[in-house]
């Protein structure tokens, strides 16, 4: 509670774009385009100017059949595969994956992967679900955000790169940590759930 806690109305922004390809047919996730519209809603709340979608370099991976097909094996889904559209951040950035809050012994991470060998093409975004990811950007504005997420956050977080010096992504299903301590230890300015 308090003035520092703000609710983001992503639904109203997404609702304006229901004629677009914002959710997959064969998977339970939103597309990167759907995540973009949620990001626009976040920007409105956070006082940021969203980067226009057409400013991003984009690409596409065809032939994606996701979780709905995995669970049902429905031929109609296999016959009508999705595609995964991705948008590169405008700002240069590098990413690392860590297994715990000590952030020791990390490995490099691709923010966007163009060629996913796994059949789960949603791994295009942040290499999927990982305990902790740290993205260091070319921005030198002192702003740092942590995104506490489940898998929907994977397609969303890359859009934040254009506004923050550091973007941390935490999946609470994969790591147990004291969030308050993590925020203070890393000098994080914004927390997004």
C-alpha positions as CSV (number, residue, x, y, z in Angstrom):
1,X,0.0,0.0,0.0
2,X,1.0,3.6,-0.2
3,X,2.0,6.1,-2.8
4,X,4.9,4.0,-4.0
5,X,2.7,1.1,-5.0
6,X,0.9,1.4,-8.3
7,X,-1.4,-0.9,-10.2
8,X,-0.8,-1.4,-13.9
9,X,-3.8,-1.7,-16.1
10,X,-2.4,-3.9,-18.8
11,X,-5.9,-5.3,-19.7
12,X,-7.3,-2.1,-21.0
13,X,-4.3,-1.6,-23.3
14,X,-4.4,-5.2,-24.5
15,X,-8.2,-5.0,-25.0
16,X,-7.7,-2.3,-27.6
17,X,-5.7,-4.8,-29.8
18,X,-7.8,-7.9,-29.7
19,X,-7.9,-8.0,-33.5
20,X,-4.1,-8.5,-33.5
21,X,-2.2,-11.7,-33.0
22,X,-1.7,-11.2,-29.2
23,X,-2.2,-14.7,-27.9
24,X,-1.1,-18.0,-29.4
25,X,-3.8,-20.5,-30.6
26,X,-1.8,-23.6,-29.7
27,X,-0.1,-22.3,-26.5
28,X,-1.3,-20.6,-23.3
29,X,1.1,-17.6,-23.5
30,X,0.6,-14.2,-25.0
31,X,2.7,-13.4,-28.1
32,X,5.5,-10.8,-28.0
33,X,2.9,-8.4,-29.6
34,X,0.6,-9.1,-26.7
35,X,3.4,-8.6,-24.2
36,X,4.2,-5.3,-26.0
37,X,0.7,-3.9,-25.3
38,X,1.0,-4.9,-21.7
39,X,4.4,-3.0,-21.7
40,X,2.6,0.1,-23.1
41,X,0.2,-0.2,-20.1
42,X,3.2,-0.4,-17.8
43,X,4.8,2.6,-19.4
44,X,1.7,4.7,-18.8
45,X,1.7,3.9,-15.1
46,X,5.5,4.3,-14.8
47,X,5.7,7.6,-16.6
48,X,7.8,6.2,-19.4
49,X,7.5,6.8,-23.1
50,X,7.0,3.4,-24.8
51,X,9.3,2.7,-27.8
52,X,7.1,2.3,-30.9
53,X,6.8,-1.3,-32.0
54,X,7.9,-0.4,-35.5
55,X,11.2,1.0,-34.1
56,X,12.3,-2.6,-33.2
57,X,14.1,-5.0,-35.5
58,X,11.9,-8.0,-35.7
59,X,11.9,-11.6,-36.9
60,X,9.7,-14.7,-36.9
61,X,10.0,-18.4,-36.2
62,X,7.3,-20.5,-38.0
63,X,5.9,-23.9,-37.0
64,X,5.3,-23.5,-33.3
65,X,2.8,-25.8,-31.6
66,X,2.6,-25.1,-27.9
67,X,1.2,-26.4,-24.6
68,X,-2.4,-26.8,-25.8
69,X,-1.2,-29.2,-28.4
70,X,1.2,-31.0,-26.0
71,X,-1.7,-31.6,-23.6
72,X,-4.3,-32.6,-26.2
73,X,-2.5,-33.9,-29.3
74,X,-5.4,-32.4,-31.2
75,X,-4.7,-32.7,-34.9
76,X,-6.5,-29.4,-35.6
77,X,-3.8,-27.6,-33.6
78,X,-1.0,-29.4,-35.4
79,X,-2.5,-28.5,-38.7
80,X,-2.7,-24.8,-37.7
81,X,0.6,-24.0,-36.0
82,X,1.5,-20.6,-34.6
83,X,4.5,-18.5,-35.3
84,X,6.7,-16.8,-32.8
85,X,7.3,-13.1,-33.6
86,X,10.1,-11.4,-31.7
87,X,11.3,-7.8,-31.3
88,X,14.8,-6.9,-30.5
89,X,15.4,-4.1,-27.9
90,X,16.5,-0.9,-29.5
91,X,19.2,-0.6,-26.7
92,X,22.3,-2.8,-26.7
93,X,22.3,-5.3,-23.8
94,X,23.8,-8.5,-22.5
95,X,22.3,-11.1,-20.2
96,X,23.4,-13.6,-17.6
97,X,21.6,-16.4,-15.8
98,X,22.2,-17.2,-12.2
99,X,20.9,-20.1,-10.0
100,X,20.7,-18.1,-6.7
101,X,20.8,-14.7,-5.1
102,X,24.6,-14.8,-4.6
103,X,24.8,-14.3,-8.4
104,X,28.0,-16.3,-8.6
105,X,28.9,-18.7,-11.4
106,X,26.5,-17.3,-13.9
107,X,26.4,-18.2,-17.6
108,X,25.6,-15.9,-20.5
109,X,22.1,-15.7,-21.8
110,X,20.6,-14.7,-25.1
111,X,17.8,-12.1,-24.7
112,X,16.3,-13.2,-28.0
113,X,17.1,-16.5,-29.6
114,X,16.4,-16.6,-33.4
115,X,16.9,-20.4,-33.8
116,X,15.4,-22.5,-31.1
117,X,16.2,-26.2,-31.5
118,X,13.7,-27.2,-28.9
119,X,10.1,-27.6,-30.1
120,X,9.1,-25.0,-27.5
121,X,9.7,-22.0,-29.6
122,X,8.6,-19.7,-26.6
123,X,12.2,-20.3,-25.5
124,X,13.0,-17.5,-27.9
125,X,12.5,-15.1,-25.0
126,X,15.2,-15.1,-22.3
127,X,15.9,-18.8,-23.0
128,X,12.8,-19.7,-21.0
129,X,12.3,-19.9,-17.3
130,X,15.4,-19.4,-15.2
131,X,16.0,-18.7,-11.5
132,X,17.5,-15.2,-11.9
133,X,18.5,-13.3,-15.0
134,X,20.4,-10.1,-15.1
135,X,20.4,-7.9,-18.2
136,X,22.9,-5.1,-18.3
137,X,22.1,-2.4,-20.9
138,X,23.9,0.5,-22.6
139,X,21.6,2.9,-20.7
140,X,23.4,4.8,-18.0
141,X,20.5,6.3,-16.1
142,X,20.9,4.6,-12.7
143,X,17.4,2.9,-13.1
144,X,17.2,-0.8,-12.2
145,X,14.1,-2.9,-12.2
146,X,13.3,-6.4,-11.0
147,X,10.5,-8.3,-12.6
148,X,9.1,-11.1,-10.5
149,X,7.3,-13.3,-13.0
150,X,6.1,-16.6,-14.3
151,X,6.6,-17.5,-18.0
152,X,4.5,-14.6,-19.3
153,X,7.3,-12.3,-18.2
154,X,9.7,-13.8,-20.6
155,X,8.2,-12.1,-23.7
156,X,7.6,-8.9,-21.6
157,X,11.0,-8.2,-20.0
158,X,13.0,-7.5,-23.2
159,X,10.9,-4.3,-23.7
160,X,12.1,-2.9,-20.4
161,X,15.7,-2.9,-21.7
162,X,15.1,0.4,-23.5
163,X,14.3,2.2,-20.2
164,X,16.6,0.7,-17.5
165,X,20.3,0.3,-16.9
166,X,19.8,-3.1,-15.4
167,X,16.8,-5.5,-15.7
168,X,16.6,-8.4,-13.2
169,X,14.1,-11.2,-13.9
170,X,13.2,-13.5,-11.0
171,X,11.1,-16.7,-11.3
172,X,9.9,-17.5,-7.8
173,X,9.1,-21.0,-9.0
174,X,12.8,-21.6,-9.6
175,X,14.6,-19.8,-6.8
176,X,14.0,-19.1,-3.1
177,X,15.3,-15.7,-2.0
178,X,14.5,-12.8,0.2
179,X,13.2,-10.2,-2.3
180,X,13.5,-7.2,0.1
181,X,17.2,-8.0,0.7
182,X,17.8,-8.7,-3.0
183,X,16.3,-5.3,-3.9
184,X,18.5,-3.5,-1.5
185,X,21.6,-5.5,-2.3
186,X,21.3,-4.8,-6.0
187,X,20.2,-1.1,-5.7
188,X,17.0,-1.8,-7.5
189,X,14.7,1.3,-8.0
190,X,11.6,-0.4,-9.4
191,X,9.8,-3.7,-8.6
192,X,7.3,-5.2,-11.0
193,X,5.1,-8.2,-10.4
